[in-house]
Every structure is written in structure tokens, then in C-alpha cells.
Amino acid sequence: MTVSQTVELEGHIIDSGSMGHCFGAVMEMGGEFEVEEFEVGRHKHDETYCRMEVTAGSHEDLRAILHELNQQGATVADPRDATIEPAPDDQVVPVDFYSTTNHPTYVRVDGDWVAVEDIEMDCALIVERDGDSVADANDANGANESDESDPRVTTKVLNAVEEGDLVVTGETGIRVEPPERPRNGGGSFGFMQGGVSSERPSESLIEEIADEMRDVRENDGTVLAVCGPAIVHSGGRDALAELVREGYVDAISAGNGFAVHDLERDLYGTSLGVDTESLEHPRKGHKHHIYTISEIVRHGSIPEAVDAGVVDEGVMYECVSNDVPYVLAGSIRDDGPLPDTITDSIEAQNAIREQAQDADIVLMLATLLHSVAVGNCLPSTTKTVCVDINPATVTQLLDRGSAQAIGMVTDIGAFIPMLADELCGPSQQHSA
């Protein structure tokens, strides 16, 4: 006995490879497909349409295949409304809940396709209607004729799910739109166009990144910089501080270590105990980072240390002086930590998530783990720049889902000053 379902694909599905991925997925998962209709776009902006019947040996196998096809943008022909079930308890979702991708997603509710707000990978989809409650959740799969307000669909991480939340389950009534490779290219930030540039910062790529950052600023957008301590160690700190001061970086996401070494550079002229200009190891230099933490704790916070005149330069100083928000997320390996560091991991995730959802372009600068944390919160359409001296780091970050990304394997201490020079003009302030 076999079961089947007809699905449709539409868009630049040949150029983007999504049609080939769908064919391959069906065969690899033990199913079969028969193409019922196939219309190839013959002109530059024309889209391609494919309708095929997918067959599997059981309902469970077919459901698994349809889930995989859904991630590639395939939708069930003649779709019904999404299936919705109430969450049985706080932080508990129905067994067959739909786990999101980071691609733009739509859910069919009451006969209409509703765009998912703040899309993020590995979340549950929650349907919200004014007037819905646990009591009437059993009616959620049919149109609520008495509710005149438009439904909303949002994402929630599992630990934020509350009892009674209306959770989307199964694959029915869900449409995913992966980024496509249009035939007119799109430059380095076009679909999978960026690749990885190695050895030396490419002036042409830096010019394009600078152009994107200018465009974001002119349109009141947000540039988020994800910063690792190597920025300070390698001499890129002053250039990054200039970018913050001149309004080209609108938010900072970092760990306790980055902030400590930035502040240490201001207070003692060292980073992790090493003089960043002479590269000498001052006496007791290895204690400078913990002295720095103690000094900030003594004043109560980084802003209070700035107000007291104790901190008067650097990235954190410019953030405080120019009202640029920052999130310092703690880890189990932190010294101190600083009073400003968020030590509750769930609270830190939520703060990072808020930053990521507001970002128009993200600079991931010499930090793998923190960049992964931010990248997990980004939709696939957010433009991303990944820079690290380790090629494996850049490749891993690019492979996490953003289709509009540029990767550069280079010294962060060379990249940031070149970017600052492109945006702000040559300066003598970069030689940290």
C-alpha cells in the first residue's frame, strides 16, 4: 500500500537548485515522484513552475518527505489551513509541532496566508487571534467567524511557550520561501554570491561592505557588530571605536572578554597583559584584566565608570558616549564578570534575539561561538559579513543559513582599519 501527495514548486527553482534538491530528497528518503506539470521560465525574470506527485510507502514516510520538501519551498497543492493545537503545558509543545527554518515563512489561517513575524530557526509557530483562549482552542482549526481581527503568527523558542498557546503542527498550510538566485546576479551580497575571500582583505569587497553600511545608515537601519577579543589583541579596536563614534555601527553584541580587554587597553595600555604597541609584557601585566574588572565593579558599571572619567576611550566608551546599545553575554569561563554582563543564559539569548531581529546587516568579527549564537537568531535574508583568520570559522558561519553573506579569511586587525578608512577617511587613530 502506498500513499501520495501532490506538491508545487514555483520561482527561480532551477537557478537556485531547489528543484534538484527536492528530486534528490524524495529518492534519498525512499519515495518516488512523478512530474505532472513543468513550465520553464524562458526569460530573465520569468519563474519556473513544477507540479509533482510524491509517493511513499506509509503516511509516516510521506510526512517526513513532505517536511524536507517544505524546507526547500515546496507547498502542498490545494492547501488547507494549518493544523493548530494548544500547548499542553508551559515549555511543552504538541508532539508533531512544526519546527521553523530561518527562511521567510507563511501560515494559512482562516483561508489567508499570514507572514510569520520575526522568523528564526528552530522555533515553534504560534497563532494569535484576539479572543482566542484555551477554552476555544479546539475550534482553532476552523475559521473563527466571530473574530474580526486579523490573526498573527509569531515564533517562540520552546522555553517561552506557555500553556494554551496555539501551536502549528504538521506540514499542512505552511509555505517556506528560501532565498533564490535571481538571473540578474546581485553582487557579492546576492544569493550565495559572496563565497570566501582569503589571505588579504579585498579592497573591492570592503568597498561593497562600506556601501551597504552607508545605505543602512541613510535609511535609518541597523548595523550590528558581533565582536571577539581578537579585535583588541590585533589592533582593530580604535578603528571599531571610530565606526561606533561616527554612527556606522548601531549595536554591539559581544562577550565579557571583549569588553574587559577593550577596557583594559584603556586603563593599562595592554590587552590580556600584553602592550598592544610594543608587544612587551609589563610587570604584573597578566593581572591587568582582573584589575580592570575590579575597577569597573568598584564604580558599579561601565556607564558609571565613563561618567567618573575612569574610562575615556575605546569601543565601550564610544557606545556609552553615543547611546549605542550593547549586549554582553556571559559564559562559564568568564572572569569577574563585569557588572554589565548578562549571566543568565536565557536572558542573554533573549537580548541577543532582540538585537538580531532588528539588524539589517551583521558584521561577525573574529568570534565563532558568539557569531553562531547571533546567527541562530537571524533570518536567512539578513546580509552578513564573516571575518576571521581561521578559514574553518568563516566557512562554518557561512554554512549556518544566510544566503546573503560575505566571508573573508584575514587578520581582523587589518580588516577593520581598512573598513574604517573607507567609511570615515584615513585616520591616524587606527594604530592600536
N, C-alpha and C positions, 0 to 999 in steps of 0.2 A: 504494500500500500504506500502510495506517495501523496504528498501534499504540495500545493504550488501557490504562488502569489505573483501578480504582475506588478512590476516596478517601472519607474520612469527616471530618466536622466536628461537634464537639459542644461545648456550653457556651452562654454568652451571646453567640453569634456574630453576632446581629443588632445588639444594643446596642453591641457593641464594633467593629462594622464589618468584622470579619474575613471574614464570608461574602461581602460585596460586594467586598472586596479580592481574594479568591480568584477570583470570577467574572471580575473585570476582568483579573487576571493571565493567566488562561487565554486570553482573547481577545487581549490585547495581545501575547502571545508566539506567536500564530498557531495556537493549538489550539482545540478545541471541547469543550463539556461538555454532558452531559445529566443532569438531576437525576432520580435513581431513587427517592429517598425523602426526604420533608421533613416533619418534625414540629416545629411551633412551640410553644415553651413559653408557656402561656396564663396562668400565674400568676407572681407576683412573683419567686419563687425557682426557677421551672421553667427548665430548659435547653432549647435548641433543637438538633435533630439534622438533619444533611443528609448524604445519601449521593449521590455523583455519579460518573459515568463521564467520564474525561478522555481525549480523543483527540488525537493529534498525528501528523505526517507521518513521523516517524522516531524511533528509540529515543533518539537524542541530544536531539531537541527535547522528547520526553516527559520525559526525565530533568531537563532544565532547568526545565520547568514544575513537575514534582513538587518540585524543590528550592525553588522560590518558594512553592508551596503549603505546604510543610513549615514555612517561616518564619512562616506565618500560623496554624499549629496543626493543619493537615490531616494525617491519617495514612492510610497505605495500608490498605485493608480487608484483613482476614485477614493481618496482618503476619507475616513470618518474622523469625528472629533477624537482628541486624545483621551485615553483612559486615565481617570483620576481616582486616587484612593486616599483616604485620610491617614496621616501618620498615627500609628497606634500608641506612641509614647514620645516623650522628649528624646531627641537624638536617635530615634528609631524610624526607619523608613520601610514602606512595604517591600516585600521580597523582590518583586520584579521592577523596582524603580528604575527610571531612565537616568543613566549617568552621562553627564554632558561632555561634549568636546569643547574646545575653545573657539570654534567657528561660529559665525552668526547663525542663530537658530530661531525657528518659528514653531509655534504650537497652535494647533487648530482647536479653538474653543468656541462653542456656540456657533459653529459654522464659519468662523472667521480665523484667518491666520494672524496670530499675535506675536510680535517680535519679543524675544526674550531680553530682558533688561540686564545689563552688567554680566554678559556671558563670561563664563570661566570654566575651565576644565574640571572634571571630577566632582561635580556638584549635583544636587537634586534640583528638579524643576518644580517650582511652587506656583500654583494658580491662585490668584487672589481676586475675589469679587466682593463688592460691598454687600453685606448681608449674609455672606456665606458663614457657616459655623459647623461645628462637629455634628450638630443635630441634623443639618440638611446636606451633609457631605455625601450621603448616599445618592442624592439627586444630582451630584456634580457632573455626571457623565451626560446628562441631558441639558438642553437649554433651560436656563432659569428665566422663565418668561416674565416674572415679576421684577427682575433686577434690570434696571435701565442703564446702569453704569457699565462702562467698558471694562472687561476683565484685564488683568495684568498678569504677566508671567515673569517671575524673578528666579534667580539662582540662590541656593543656600548650601553652605558646607554642611556636612552631616551633623556636626556638633551644634549647629544653630537651629536644626529642625525642631519644631515644637509639636506637641500632641495636637492633632486636629488639622495641621497644615495639609492642604490639598496637593498631593504629590503626583506627578505624572509618571505613569508606569507603562511598560511595554514599548513598542515602536510605532504604534498607530498614531497618526495625526501629528507627526514630528517631521520637520523639514530642516535639514542642515545645508548651509551654503558655504562649502570650502572656498578659500580664495582661488581665483582662476588665473591662468596665464593668458592675458589678452594678446591678440596678434600684433598689437602695436607696441609690444615690449613694455616699457615702464621705467627704464633706467635701473640704477643699482637697487632702488627700493621696489622695483617691480617684482612680481611673483617669482620667488626663487632665483632672482637675477643676481643677487649680491655675491654669493659664494664667499670664499675666504681669501683675503689678500695677506701675503706673508712677507717676512723679512723686514720691510721698511714701510712706514706709513705712506700710503699713496696720496699724493697731493690732490689728484683729481677726486678721489673718494672723500677726502677731508673737505674739499670744496663743496661736494654734493651734500655731505652731512651738515656743513655750515649753512647751506642754502635752506635745507629743511628746517633747521633751528631758527633761522631768521623768519621763515614763513610761519612757523608756530608762534613766534613772539608777536608778529604783526597781526595775527588772528586771535590773540589772547588765549592761545593754547598753553599746554603744559609740557615742559621738558623735565623728565625725571632722570636723575643720575644715581646709579647704583654703584657705590664706591667701596673699594677694598683698601686695606692699609698700604699696599704696594704703591699707591698713588703718592703717599708721603715719602716712603723709602726711596723711590726712584726719582724724585724731584719734580713731580707734576702738581704738587699741592698749590703753589702760588698761582699757577695758570688756572686751576679749577676755581680757586677763590676769586680770581678776576672774572671768570664766567658767571659766578653767582652774583658778584657785585654789579656787573653790567647787565644783569637781567636775562641772561641766556640759559640759566638753569633755574627752574622754578620749584624744585623739590629735591631733597636728598634722602636716599634710603641707604642705610649702612649698618654695620655692627658696632659694638662697643669699641673694638680695636681701632677702627678707622678714626673715630672721634678722639680717642686717647692719644694716638700718635700725632694727629693734627695739633692737638692742644700741647703735647709735649714739645713739638717743634717750636711752638710759640714761646713756651715758658723756659725751655732749656737749650733750644737750638739743636736738639737731637731727635732722632726717630728710632725707637727701640734701642736707645742708648748710644747710637752712632751719630756723630756730627754729619749732617747731610751735605755740608760743603767741603770739609777737609777729609771726611770719611775716617776720622780718628775716633778712638774710643775714650772719651773723657773718664776721669776717675769717678767712680760711683755712677757712671752713665747707665749701667744696667738697672739702676733703681729709679731712673727718671720717670718711667711710665707709672710706677706706683705712687711716686711723689706727686705726679700730675693728678692722678685720681684723687688723692688725699686733698690736694688744694681745691679742686672743684667741689668736692664733698663739703669742705670747710665753708665754702660760700653758698652752698645749697643747690646750685645747678649751673649749667653753662651760661644761661642768660644773666644770672646774678653775678657770675664771675666777670662777664663782659661789662656789666653795669659798674662793677667795682674797679674796672680798669686793669684787672689782672690778666685778662685775655684781650689782646688788641690787634690781632691779625690772624689770618688763616681762614679755612673753609667754614669752620663752625662760627667764628667771629662774624664773617660776612653773612651767614644765614641769620644770625640773631640781629645784626645791624640792618638787614634789608628785609626782615619779616619773611624769609624763605623757610617754609616748614621742613622739618626733618624727622625721620623715624629712625631711632637706634634700637635695633632688635638684639636682645641678649642671647647668649649661648652658654652651655655648661662649662666652657673653657675660659670664660671672661674673668679677668682680674677686676676687683672692685665690686660691682661695676660702677660706672658713672651714675649719678642720680637721675639723669635724663634717659637712661637705657631702660627699655621695657623688658622686664624679666619674665613676665607671664607669656608663654609661647602663643597661646590662643589670642591674647590681647595684641601681641605683636603681629600675628597673622592678619588680624582684622585691620590694624593700622596700615600694614603694607598693602592689603587688598584695596583700601580706600585710595591710597596713592596710585596704585596701578590702574584702577578703573578710570582715573581722571587724566592719565597720561596720554599725550598724543605721539610722543617719541620717547624712547627709553635708551639711555646710554649705560651699558653694562661694562664697568671699568675695573678690570683686574680682580674679580672676585667670583669664583664659581658658585659656591654654596648660596651666597646671598642672591646672586643673579637667578639661580634656579628657583629660589623662594618667590622672587618677584615675577619671574617668567610664568610660574604656575598660575598666577592671577591675571595674566594678560590675555585679551582676545587675540586671535591669530592675525587680525588686521592692524594691530599696533606696530608702527615702524620701530625697529630695534637695531641698535649698534652694539656689537660684542667685541671687546678689545682685551686681549690677554697675550702674554709672552708664550703661553703653552698652547700649541695648536689643538690638543685634545680638549681643552677647556672651551675654546671657541666653537669647535665642531659640536660638542655636547650641547652648548647653549643654543646654537642654530637649529639643532635637531629637535628641540623641545616643542616646536609647533608654530612659531611665527613664520609666515610665508613671505613677509616683507622685512628682511633682515640683511644686514651687512656684517661680515666678520673680518677682523683684522688681527693677525698674529704679529705682535710687535711690542716693543717696550712702551708701557703706559706713560713713562716719563718723557718720551718723545712725542707721543700722540697728542696728549692734552695741550702742551705748549703750541704745537702746530695748529690745533683747532682754535685755541685762544687767539693766536696771531691772525688767523683767517677771519675771525669774528670781530675782534677788538683792535686789530692792528698790532704790529711788532711792539714788544714791550721789554723793558729791562727787568721786569718783576718776575720772570719765569724761572730764574736760576736758583731754585730752592736747593 
